[in-house]
Amino acid sequence: MSIPSLPAVPPPAKAAEQRWWSKLGPGLITGAADDDPSGIATYTQAGAQLGYGVGWTLLLTYPLMMGIQLASARIGRVTGRNLTETFARFCPRWMVASLVLLLLVANVINLGADLGAMGDSAALVLPGRPAWYAVGFGIVSLLLQVFLPYERYVRVLKWLTLSLFAYVGVVFAVDVDWAAALRGTFAPDFHWSRAYVTTVVAILGTTISPYLFFWQASQEVAEIHRVADDQPLRVAPAQARAQLRRLRLDTAVGMGFSNLIAFFIITAAAATLHAHGQSQIETTAQAAAALKPIAGEFAFWLFALGVLGTGMLALPVLAGSAAEAVASYFHLRKGLDLTLARGRSFYAILAAAMLLGVGISLSGLNSISALYWAAVINAVISVPVMVAVMIAASSPKVMGPMVLPRKWRLLGWLATAAMAAASVALGVVSVT
């Protein structure tokens, strides 16, 4: 008598592959890193100065982010090369050097501003001087990148994305005028003024930033090296259907998460700071401290600790994307999966970027102003990088038969045009 066989139980790895959240990785981390202390400061400033009236910007940035980030990720997954290596295939060397230099300058400024904001926030909840904490965070982040194996480090970064829910908590801890918030999102009242245009450009710059393009592309390349069966899609087209579907899901969730959190930060600042006449916020510490008498101790702690969590997520993205771009330009070994012995040059570049950032954080710059203007700088320098990304993603020479589909090309070019228009508008209001 035969015994009926039981249905086969899929092994744990296969079961995990079937869960949609197991497919989240580079896109989720990139989207979460977008809401770094620079982003938090910019969104807080926007909400404090203009109230609920700038919520509409997040409806605009989500599809535009999707277009340009998907183009960047697709380049990495299809070619097995990061953006610097890809640009070198069709751009003169001087042009590649210029793009890498722009990225490096923006990232170092961003690192310094983020570290300064983290130091200010830590000093609010712990004894000690902000400068000590800024140096400490920079050193800890650097040591983690150098000595923690890449596979474990990625897990740490994924868990750090949860720190962004602090800003969801702030919104539900305060009294929000949801009718005004919805009007500002879906039926805004536009203004042509220097303050309004600069704020919109800063929001675009902190949301659509060059380091995000470089990071997501390089992390797709790192995933190819990490997973034994994965190969660049140009040489393994059989993997294309599953991998491109994963890319779309990962990018859609990551960018959606990023924009949703940004909306909550603007809303929280509008409901508290703007509603109580506090439109000028000079430091991150002042922003957190201003919440305490208005929204209570809970909102204060959430805001301060959220800056620290998102900062620790953003620091390796900023330093790592800069180091990978520079190392690629000089044809050096690169990647956070390298041991210190094999990646001395790469880690030296990464350490130099981090130390320059620490130096900027200790220079006495106003942290909110530095964060805010870092976002504006990102907006201006994004345009040439985005043009290069879109040319690469649309080129059969680079992508073979897997060029970016027409609808995503349209969104990517719209994102590029929006950033160019925002930069021109900033120039116009600055001289009038």
C-alpha positions as CSV (number, residue, x, y, z in Angstrom):
1,M,0.0,0.0,0.0
2,S,1.5,3.3,-1.1
3,I,1.5,6.3,1.1
4,P,0.5,9.5,-0.6
5,S,3.3,11.9,-0.7
6,L,3.0,15.3,1.0
7,P,3.4,18.5,-1.0
8,A,6.9,19.6,-1.1
9,V,7.8,22.4,1.3
10,P,9.9,25.1,-0.3
11,P,13.2,25.6,1.3
12,P,13.5,28.8,3.3
13,A,15.5,30.6,0.6
14,K,12.8,29.9,-2.0
15,A,10.0,30.8,0.4
16,A,11.7,34.1,1.1
17,E,12.0,34.8,-2.6
18,Q,8.2,34.6,-2.9
19,R,7.7,37.4,-0.3
20,W,7.5,40.8,-1.9
21,W,9.4,42.5,0.9
22,S,12.4,40.1,0.4
23,K,12.9,41.8,-3.0
24,L,13.4,45.2,-1.5
25,G,17.1,46.3,-1.2
26,P,19.0,49.0,-3.1
27,G,15.8,51.0,-4.0
28,L,14.5,50.9,-0.4
29,I,17.8,51.9,1.1
30,T,18.3,54.7,-1.5
31,G,14.8,56.1,-0.9
32,A,15.2,56.1,2.8
33,A,18.7,57.7,2.6
34,D,17.0,60.5,0.6
35,D,15.4,61.6,3.9
36,D,18.7,62.3,5.5
37,P,19.3,65.2,7.9
38,S,19.6,67.5,4.9
39,G,16.2,66.4,3.7
40,I,14.7,66.6,7.2
41,A,16.1,70.2,7.5
42,T,14.8,71.2,4.1
43,Y,11.3,69.8,4.6
44,T,11.2,71.3,8.1
45,Q,12.2,74.7,6.8
46,A,9.6,74.4,4.0
47,G,6.8,73.6,6.4
48,A,7.9,76.2,8.9
49,Q,8.1,79.0,6.3
50,L,5.3,78.2,4.0
51,G,3.0,75.9,6.0
52,Y,0.9,73.2,4.2
53,G,1.2,75.0,0.8
54,V,4.2,73.1,-0.4
55,G,2.8,69.6,0.0
56,W,2.2,69.5,-3.7
57,T,5.9,69.2,-4.4
58,L,5.9,65.5,-3.2
59,L,3.2,64.6,-5.7
60,L,5.5,66.0,-8.4
61,T,8.8,64.4,-7.2
62,Y,7.5,60.9,-6.8
63,P,7.0,60.0,-10.5
64,L,10.1,62.0,-11.4
65,M,12.2,60.1,-8.9
66,M,10.8,56.9,-10.2
67,G,11.9,57.7,-13.7
68,I,15.5,58.8,-13.0
69,Q,16.2,56.2,-10.2
70,L,14.8,53.4,-12.3
71,A,17.1,54.5,-15.2
72,S,20.1,54.5,-12.8
73,A,19.2,51.1,-11.3
74,R,18.6,49.6,-14.7
75,I,22.0,50.7,-16.0
76,G,23.7,49.0,-13.1
77,R,21.7,45.7,-13.4
78,V,21.9,45.5,-17.2
79,T,25.5,46.4,-17.7
80,G,27.2,45.3,-14.4
81,R,28.9,48.7,-14.3
82,N,28.3,51.7,-12.1
83,L,27.5,55.2,-13.5
84,T,31.1,56.4,-13.7
85,E,32.2,53.4,-15.7
86,T,29.1,53.7,-17.9
87,F,29.6,57.4,-18.6
88,A,33.2,56.6,-19.6
89,R,31.9,54.5,-22.6
90,F,30.4,57.5,-24.4
91,C,31.6,60.7,-22.7
92,P,35.1,62.4,-23.1
93,R,37.3,61.8,-20.0
94,W,37.2,65.5,-19.1
95,M,33.4,65.3,-18.9
96,V,33.4,62.2,-16.8
97,A,35.9,63.9,-14.5
98,S,33.6,67.0,-14.2
99,L,30.6,64.9,-13.3
100,V,32.6,63.0,-10.7
101,L,33.9,66.2,-9.3
102,L,30.4,67.7,-9.0
103,L,29.2,64.6,-7.2
104,L,32.2,64.7,-4.8
105,V,31.8,68.4,-3.9
106,A,28.0,68.0,-3.3
107,N,28.5,64.8,-1.2
108,V,31.2,66.3,1.0
109,I,29.1,69.4,1.7
110,N,26.2,67.1,2.4
111,L,28.3,65.0,4.7
112,G,29.4,68.0,6.7
113,A,25.9,69.4,7.0
114,D,24.5,66.0,8.0
115,L,27.2,65.4,10.7
116,G,26.6,68.9,12.1
117,A,22.9,68.3,12.3
118,M,23.4,64.9,14.0
119,G,25.8,66.5,16.5
120,D,23.2,69.2,17.3
121,S,20.5,66.6,17.8
122,A,22.6,64.3,20.0
123,A,23.5,67.2,22.2
124,L,19.8,67.8,22.8
125,V,19.2,64.4,24.4
126,L,22.7,63.6,25.8
127,P,25.3,65.5,27.7
128,G,28.3,66.9,25.8
129,R,29.2,69.2,22.9
130,P,27.7,68.8,19.4
131,A,31.2,68.8,17.9
132,W,32.2,65.7,19.9
133,Y,29.1,63.8,18.6
134,A,29.7,64.9,15.0
135,V,33.2,63.5,15.1
136,G,32.1,60.4,16.8
137,F,29.3,59.7,14.3
138,G,31.7,60.2,11.4
139,I,34.3,57.8,12.9
140,V,31.7,55.1,13.8
141,S,30.2,55.2,10.3
142,L,33.6,55.0,8.7
143,L,34.6,52.0,10.9
144,L,31.4,50.2,10.1
145,Q,31.9,50.7,6.4
146,V,35.5,49.4,6.5
147,F,35.2,46.5,8.9
148,L,31.6,45.2,8.8
149,P,31.1,42.7,6.0
150,Y,28.9,44.1,3.2
151,E,26.1,41.5,3.5
152,R,25.7,42.3,7.2
153,Y,26.0,46.0,6.6
154,V,23.2,46.0,4.1
155,R,21.0,44.4,6.8
156,V,21.9,47.2,9.2
157,L,21.0,49.8,6.6
158,K,17.6,48.1,6.0
159,W,16.8,48.2,9.7
160,L,17.8,51.9,9.9
161,T,15.1,52.7,7.4
162,L,12.6,52.1,10.3
163,S,13.9,55.3,12.0
164,L,12.0,57.3,9.5
165,F,8.7,56.3,11.1
166,A,9.6,58.7,13.9
167,Y,8.3,61.4,11.6
168,V,5.0,59.6,11.1
169,G,4.8,59.5,14.9
170,V,5.4,63.3,15.2
171,V,2.4,64.0,12.9
172,F,0.1,61.8,15.0
173,A,1.3,63.5,18.1
174,V,0.3,67.0,17.0
175,D,-2.9,68.7,15.9
176,V,-2.9,68.7,12.1
177,D,-5.3,70.8,10.0
178,W,-5.9,68.0,7.5
179,A,-8.2,70.1,5.3
180,A,-5.4,72.7,4.8
181,A,-2.9,69.9,4.3
182,L,-5.0,68.4,1.5
183,R,-5.6,71.8,-0.1
184,G,-1.8,72.5,-0.1
185,T,-1.2,69.1,-1.7
186,F,-4.0,69.0,-4.3
187,A,-5.0,72.6,-4.8
188,P,-2.0,74.7,-3.9
189,D,-1.7,78.5,-4.2
190,F,1.6,79.2,-6.1
191,H,3.7,82.3,-5.4
192,W,6.4,83.9,-7.4
193,S,8.8,85.1,-4.8
194,R,12.5,84.4,-3.9
195,A,11.5,82.5,-0.7
196,Y,8.9,80.3,-2.4
197,V,11.1,79.5,-5.5
198,T,14.2,78.8,-3.4
199,T,12.2,76.5,-1.1
200,V,10.8,74.6,-4.0
201,V,14.2,74.2,-5.6
202,A,15.6,73.1,-2.2
203,I,12.9,70.4,-2.0
204,L,13.6,69.2,-5.5
205,G,17.3,69.2,-4.8
206,T,17.1,67.2,-1.6
207,T,14.6,64.8,-3.1
208,I,16.3,64.2,-6.5
209,S,20.0,64.2,-5.7
210,P,23.0,63.0,-7.7
211,Y,24.3,60.7,-4.9
212,L,21.1,58.7,-5.1
213,F,21.6,57.9,-8.8
214,F,25.2,56.7,-8.3
215,W,24.3,54.7,-5.1
216,Q,21.4,52.8,-6.5
217,A,23.3,51.9,-9.7
218,S,26.4,50.8,-7.8
219,Q,24.3,48.7,-5.3
220,E,22.7,46.8,-8.2
221,V,26.3,46.0,-9.3
222,A,27.2,45.0,-5.8
223,E,24.1,42.7,-5.7
224,I,25.3,41.0,-8.9
225,H,28.6,40.2,-7.2
226,R,27.0,39.2,-3.9
227,V,24.5,36.7,-5.3
228,A,26.3,33.7,-7.0
229,D,23.6,33.1,-9.7
230,D,23.2,36.7,-10.7
231,Q,24.9,38.2,-13.8
232,P,24.5,41.4,-15.7
233,L,21.4,41.2,-17.8
234,R,23.2,41.9,-21.1
235,V,25.0,38.5,-20.7
236,A,22.1,36.7,-18.9
237,P,18.9,37.9,-20.6
238,A,17.0,34.9,-19.1
239,Q,17.1,36.7,-15.8
240,A,15.7,39.9,-17.2
241,R,12.0,39.4,-16.6
242,A,12.3,38.6,-12.9
243,Q,15.1,41.2,-12.2
244,L,13.4,44.1,-14.0
245,R,10.2,43.3,-12.2
246,R,12.1,43.4,-8.9
247,L,13.7,46.7,-9.9
248,R,10.4,48.3,-10.5
249,L,8.9,47.1,-7.2
250,D,12.0,48.0,-5.2
251,T,12.2,51.5,-6.8
252,A,8.5,52.2,-6.5
253,V,8.4,51.2,-2.8
254,G,11.7,53.0,-2.0
255,M,10.8,56.3,-3.7
256,G,7.2,56.1,-2.4
257,F,8.5,55.6,1.2
258,S,10.8,58.6,0.7
259,N,8.1,61.0,-0.5
260,L,5.6,59.8,2.1
261,I,8.0,60.5,4.9
262,A,8.9,63.9,3.4
263,F,5.1,64.8,3.3
264,F,4.9,63.9,7.0
265,I,7.9,66.1,7.9
266,I,6.4,69.1,6.0
267,T,3.0,68.5,7.6
268,A,4.5,68.2,11.1
269,A,6.4,71.5,10.7
270,A,3.4,73.3,9.3
271,A,1.1,72.1,12.1
272,T,3.6,73.1,14.8
273,L,6.2,75.7,13.9
274,H,4.3,77.6,11.1
275,A,1.0,77.5,13.0
276,H,2.7,79.1,16.0
277,G,4.6,81.8,14.0
278,Q,8.0,80.2,14.1
279,S,9.0,80.5,10.5
280,Q,12.7,81.0,10.9
281,I,14.6,77.9,12.1
282,E,18.3,78.4,12.4
283,T,19.6,75.0,13.6
284,T,18.4,71.4,13.7
285,A,18.5,71.6,17.5
286,Q,16.2,74.7,17.4
287,A,13.8,72.8,15.2
288,A,13.6,69.9,17.7
289,A,13.5,72.2,20.7
290,A,10.7,74.3,19.2
291,L,8.6,71.2,19.0
292,K,8.8,70.5,22.8
293,P,6.5,73.3,24.1
294,I,4.1,73.0,21.1
295,A,3.9,69.2,20.6
296,G,5.3,67.8,23.8
297,E,8.2,65.8,24.9
298,F,7.3,62.8,22.7
299,A,7.4,64.7,19.5
300,F,10.7,66.4,20.6
301,W,12.4,63.0,21.2
302,L,11.0,61.5,18.0
303,F,12.4,64.4,15.9
304,A,15.8,64.4,17.6
305,L,16.3,60.6,17.5
306,G,15.0,60.5,13.9
307,V,17.8,62.8,12.8
308,L,20.4,60.4,14.3
309,G,18.9,57.3,12.7
310,T,18.5,58.7,9.3
311,G,22.0,60.3,9.5
312,M,23.6,56.9,10.2
313,L,21.7,55.6,7.2
314,A,22.7,58.5,4.9
315,L,26.4,58.8,5.8
316,P,27.5,55.6,4.1
317,V,25.4,56.3,1.1
318,L,27.0,59.8,0.7
319,A,30.6,58.7,1.4
320,G,30.2,55.4,-0.5
321,S,28.8,56.8,-3.6
322,A,31.5,59.5,-3.8
323,A,34.3,56.9,-3.1
324,E,33.0,54.5,-5.8
325,A,32.7,57.3,-8.4
326,V,36.3,58.5,-7.7
327,A,37.8,55.0,-7.6
328,S,36.0,54.0,-10.8
329,Y,37.4,57.1,-12.6
330,F,41.0,56.1,-11.6
331,H,40.3,52.3,-12.3
332,L,40.9,51.3,-8.7
333,R,39.3,48.3,-6.9
334,K,36.1,49.5,-5.3
335,G,33.2,48.4,-3.2
336,L,32.1,47.9,0.4
337,D,32.5,44.2,0.0
338,L,36.3,44.5,-0.3
339,T,38.5,43.7,2.7
340,L,40.7,46.5,3.9
341,A,43.8,44.8,2.5
342,R,42.3,44.5,-1.0
343,G,40.6,47.9,-1.0
344,R,43.1,50.2,0.6
345,S,42.8,52.9,-2.1
346,F,39.0,52.8,-2.1
347,Y,38.8,53.0,1.7
348,A,41.3,55.9,1.7
349,I,39.1,57.9,-0.6
350,L,36.1,57.0,1.5
351,A,37.9,58.1,4.7
352,A,39.1,61.3,3.0
353,A,35.5,62.2,2.1
354,M,34.2,61.4,5.6
355,L,37.1,63.4,7.2
356,L,36.4,66.4,5.0
357,G,32.8,66.2,6.0
358,V,33.8,66.1,9.7
359,G,35.9,69.2,9.0
360,I,33.0,71.1,7.5
361,S,30.8,70.1,10.5
362,L,33.4,71.6,12.8
363,S,33.8,74.8,10.9
364,G,31.0,76.6,12.7
365,L,28.6,76.8,9.8
366,N,24.9,77.2,10.7
367,S,23.7,73.6,10.3
368,I,20.2,74.4,9.0
369,S,21.6,76.9,6.4
370,A,24.3,74.4,5.4
371,L,21.7,71.6,5.0
372,Y,19.3,73.9,3.1
373,W,22.0,75.2,0.7
374,A,23.4,71.7,0.2
375,A,19.9,70.8,-1.2
376,V,20.0,73.8,-3.5
377,I,23.5,72.9,-4.7
378,N,22.3,69.3,-5.4
379,A,19.4,70.7,-7.5
380,V,21.7,72.7,-9.7
381,I,24.4,70.0,-10.3
382,S,21.8,67.3,-10.8
383,V,21.0,68.4,-14.3
384,P,24.2,67.4,-16.1
385,V,24.3,64.1,-14.2
386,M,20.7,63.4,-15.1
387,V,21.3,64.1,-18.8
388,A,24.2,61.6,-18.8
389,V,22.0,59.0,-17.0
390,M,19.2,59.3,-19.5
391,I,21.5,59.2,-22.5
392,A,23.1,56.0,-21.1
393,A,19.8,54.3,-20.2
394,S,18.4,55.1,-23.7
395,S,21.5,54.0,-25.7
396,P,21.6,50.6,-27.4
397,K,25.4,50.8,-27.4
398,V,25.3,50.8,-23.5
399,M,22.1,48.8,-22.8
400,G,21.9,46.5,-25.8
401,P,18.3,45.5,-26.4
402,M,17.3,46.4,-22.8
403,V,17.1,50.2,-23.2
404,L,14.8,52.0,-20.8
405,P,11.2,51.6,-22.0
406,R,9.5,54.7,-23.5
407,K,7.3,55.6,-20.5
408,W,10.2,55.5,-18.1
409,R,12.4,57.5,-20.5
410,L,9.6,60.1,-20.6
411,L,9.5,60.4,-16.8
412,G,13.3,60.5,-16.6
413,W,13.5,63.3,-19.1
414,L,10.7,65.1,-17.4
415,A,12.6,64.9,-14.2
416,T,15.7,66.3,-15.9
417,A,13.6,69.2,-17.4
418,A,12.0,69.9,-14.1
419,M,15.4,70.2,-12.4
420,A,16.7,72.4,-15.2
421,A,13.6,74.7,-15.0
422,A,13.9,74.9,-11.2
423,S,17.6,75.9,-11.5
424,V,16.7,78.6,-14.1
425,A,13.9,79.9,-11.9
426,L,16.3,80.1,-9.0
427,G,18.7,82.1,-11.1
428,V,15.9,84.5,-12.2
429,V,14.6,85.3,-8.7
430,S,18.1,85.7,-7.4
431,V,18.9,88.6,-9.7
432,T,15.5,90.3,-9.6
